[in-house]
Amino acid sequence: MSKAGQVCTYGNDEISNLILMQDGKAINLDNAQDKIAKCKAIYIAKGSEKILKLEINNFTKNKIMTIGVFEGFVNNGGMVQMQVGRRDLYRDWE
């Protein structure tokens, strides 16, 4: 059974901005960490590597899938590491 909830972002990069812009229900945890229980998946933005090391146990405990694009994401406890090859995500998303 999958966990009901919303997609959340942590940190700020091109992908997190796109998620927040395209999904009106997405939660930006930068300013709303008390809403973490509502998340089913968290995209952790490039440049937020330090938060992964600090919060990964909290995310795991709450059974939240973590997604990131930075090198070593899975080795540091993240669940899904993606590679982005396109330069213009906004244009390609539509």
Secondary structure by P-SEA (a helix, b strand, c coil): cbbbbbbbbccccaaaaaaaaaccccccccccccccccccbbbbcccaaaaaaacaaaaaaabbbbbbcccccccccccbbbbbcccccccccc
